[in-house]
Amino acid sequence: MSGDRILAERVEPMIKGQAERLMPMLEEVLAEAGVAWADLSAIGVGTGPGNFTGTRIAVAAARGLALALDIPAEGVTLAEAHGAGRDVIVCLPAPRGGVHACRGDEVRTTDGTLPDGWSAPLTGPAAAQVAAATGRAVVEAPSLPVSIARIAATRAAPDRPAPAPVYLRPADAAPAADVPPVILP
């Protein structure tokens, strides 16, 4: 993004391989836009909720790039990005066929139904699932990378906190109770 212009955008849905693909993809997007790393003034990153590993990789990469380039990194939740300032209910996929329904700062994980009083139009990747269960209208979500870039550009500043992943439930894996082994040279 340069000023208000989007120079390039890319979406590559992945189940695995995010760590191996992220940096080459960023290089490709920069080349497509005709800019170099040194031309960047801020980094925007989606912070979730979403794929646990993919979110951690994206946030870690954004924080590392921001440190290396000495520019701010700004985290944007997927609810913010899909909602883009509109009065909508953002519907995100949840584990086991559920839905994370987001309205403002409130998030409810449901089976596809909505809390009483939530009457705004639906948007987001799980909106069709909720619409089928509730009969609600669906409105198109904006482009996720463009929305993240626009929101991040309006608030990125050196004094802002570093982005952090947003999780709606604890990790499936628990840390080991044993002290890890020490490997000597």
Secondary structure per residue as TSV (DSSP state, phi and psi in degrees):
chain	resnum	aa	ss	phi	psi
A	1	M	-	360.0	132.4
A	2	S	B	-128.8	111.7
A	3	G	T	64.8	-120.0
A	4	D	T	-104.1	3.0
A	5	R	B	-93.6	134.8
A	6	I	-	-87.8	120.5
A	7	L	-	-87.7	-31.9
A	8	A	-	-165.5	153.8
A	9	E	-	-149.1	151.4
A	10	R	-	-147.9	137.7
A	11	V	-	-130.3	125.5
A	12	E	-	-133.7	93.0
A	13	P	-	-60.8	135.7
A	14	M	-	-140.6	140.6
A	15	I	S	-88.0	-39.5
A	16	K	S	-147.1	170.7
A	17	G	-	89.9	10.2
A	18	Q	H	-60.4	-43.5
A	19	A	H	-62.2	-39.4
A	20	E	H	-74.9	-28.8
A	21	R	H	-92.8	-25.9
A	22	L	H	-58.0	-55.7
A	23	M	H	-65.6	-43.7
A	24	P	H	-60.0	-37.7
A	25	M	H	-64.6	-42.1
A	26	L	H	-62.1	-40.6
A	27	E	H	-59.7	-43.1
A	28	E	H	-63.3	-42.7
A	29	V	H	-65.8	-42.5
A	30	L	H	-61.7	-44.0
A	31	A	H	-62.5	-42.6
A	32	E	H	-60.3	-37.4
A	33	A	H	-81.3	-13.1
A	34	G	T	74.4	32.1
A	35	V	-	-127.7	161.6
A	36	A	-	-110.9	165.8
A	37	W	G	-53.7	-40.4
A	38	A	G	-65.8	-17.4
A	39	D	G	-80.4	-13.4
A	40	L	-	-75.4	142.6
A	41	S	S	-112.7	-11.6
A	42	A	-	-164.5	160.3
A	43	I	E	-122.5	129.6
A	44	G	E	-107.1	142.9
A	45	V	E	-143.3	138.4
A	46	G	E	-73.9	129.8
A	47	T	-	-104.3	2.5
A	48	G	-	102.2	-172.1
A	49	P	S	-70.9	152.0
A	50	G	S	-179.3	-154.8
A	51	N	-	-57.4	121.8
A	52	F	H	-53.8	-53.5
A	53	T	H	-68.8	-44.1
A	54	G	H	-61.2	-40.3
A	55	T	H	-64.9	-45.2
A	56	R	H	-61.3	-41.8
A	57	I	H	-64.1	-47.2
A	58	A	H	-62.3	-46.2
A	59	V	H	-66.1	-43.2
A	60	A	H	-62.5	-42.2
A	61	A	H	-64.2	-43.7
A	62	A	H	-62.4	-43.8
A	63	R	H	-65.1	-42.0
A	64	G	H	-64.7	-43.8
A	65	L	H	-63.6	-41.9
A	66	A	H	-60.8	-42.3
A	67	L	H	-64.4	-46.6
A	68	A	H	-64.8	-36.5
A	69	L	H	-92.5	-6.3
A	70	D	T	56.0	48.7
A	71	I	-	-131.2	160.7
A	72	P	-	-75.1	151.9
A	73	A	E	-116.7	137.7
A	74	E	E	-126.0	126.5
A	75	G	E	-88.8	141.5
A	76	V	E	-132.0	124.4
A	77	T	-	-71.0	156.7
A	78	L	H	-67.1	-30.5
A	79	A	H	-64.4	-43.1
A	80	E	H	-61.5	-47.5
A	81	A	H	-65.4	-44.8
A	82	H	H	-70.5	-34.8
A	83	G	H	-76.3	-35.0
A	84	A	T	45.5	45.2
A	85	G	T	77.9	6.8
A	86	R	S	-94.5	158.9
A	87	D	S	-85.2	88.4
A	88	V	-	-138.2	164.9
A	89	I	E	-103.9	116.0
A	90	V	E	-87.2	125.4
A	91	C	E	-110.8	114.9
A	92	L	E	-114.3	144.0
A	93	P	E	-62.9	139.8
A	94	A	-	-119.8	162.6
A	95	P	G	-58.5	154.5
A	96	R	G	56.7	38.6
A	97	G	G	77.9	6.2
A	98	G	-	-82.1	-177.9
A	99	V	E	-136.6	135.2
A	100	H	E	-91.8	110.4
A	101	A	E	-96.1	123.2
A	102	C	E	-119.7	129.6
A	103	R	E	-139.0	111.0
A	104	G	T	63.5	-129.7
A	105	D	T	-91.2	0.7
A	106	E	E	-95.3	133.5
A	107	V	E	-128.3	130.9
A	108	R	E	-125.6	132.8
A	109	T	E	-96.9	122.2
A	110	T	E	-132.3	178.6
A	111	D	S	-90.4	9.9
A	112	G	S	116.8	-6.5
A	113	T	-	-89.8	174.0
A	114	L	-	-123.9	153.3
A	115	P	-	-64.1	153.0
A	116	D	T	-57.2	139.4
A	117	G	T	88.3	-8.2
A	118	W	-	-88.1	99.6
A	119	S	-	-119.1	6.2
A	120	A	S	-73.8	163.4
A	121	P	-	-62.0	159.3
A	122	L	E	-98.7	148.1
A	123	T	E	-151.5	168.7
A	124	G	S	103.8	172.0
A	125	P	T	-65.4	-21.5
A	126	A	T	-106.1	13.8
A	127	A	H	-62.2	-39.4
A	128	A	H	-63.2	-37.4
A	129	Q	H	-62.9	-44.3
A	130	V	H	-70.6	-38.6
A	131	A	H	-61.4	-39.3
A	132	A	H	-64.2	-33.8
A	133	A	H	-84.2	-23.8
A	134	T	H	-119.2	-16.1
A	135	G	-	77.2	12.3
A	136	R	-	-77.5	157.1
A	137	A	-	-76.7	147.6
A	138	V	B	-113.5	134.6
A	139	V	-	-114.3	147.1
A	140	E	-	-64.7	138.0
A	141	A	-	-83.4	148.2
A	142	P	-	-69.7	166.4
A	143	S	-	-58.7	125.2
A	144	L	H	-60.7	-49.6
A	145	P	H	-63.4	-37.2
A	146	V	H	-66.9	-43.6
A	147	S	H	-63.8	-44.1
A	148	I	H	-60.9	-44.1
A	149	A	H	-62.3	-44.1
A	150	R	H	-65.7	-44.7
A	151	I	H	-65.8	-45.8
A	152	A	H	-61.3	-39.8
A	153	A	H	-63.1	-32.0
A	154	T	H	-77.3	-21.7
A	155	R	H	-122.0	-8.0
A	156	A	-	-61.5	129.8
A	157	A	-	-157.9	152.0
A	158	P	T	-59.7	-27.5
A	159	D	T	-89.4	1.9
A	160	R	S	-79.4	151.9
A	161	P	-	-65.3	151.7
A	162	A	-	-65.0	147.1
A	163	P	-	-60.9	149.0
A	164	A	-	-139.5	145.4
A	165	P	-	-61.5	146.2
A	166	V	-	-106.2	119.3
A	167	Y	-	-117.4	140.5
A	168	L	S	-102.7	-6.1
A	169	R	S	-152.3	160.1
A	170	P	-	-68.5	162.3
A	171	A	-	-63.7	149.2
A	172	D	S	-68.6	-34.7
A	173	A	S	-89.8	141.7
A	174	A	-	-105.7	149.4
A	175	P	-	-64.3	149.8
A	176	A	-	-65.2	143.3
A	177	A	S	-81.4	-23.7
A	178	D	S	-82.8	152.8
A	179	V	-	-69.5	133.9
A	180	P	-	-65.9	153.2
A	181	P	-	-69.1	153.3
A	182	V	-	-102.7	127.4
A	183	I	-	-106.5	118.9
A	184	L	-	-95.6	148.4
A	185	P	-	-65.2	360.0
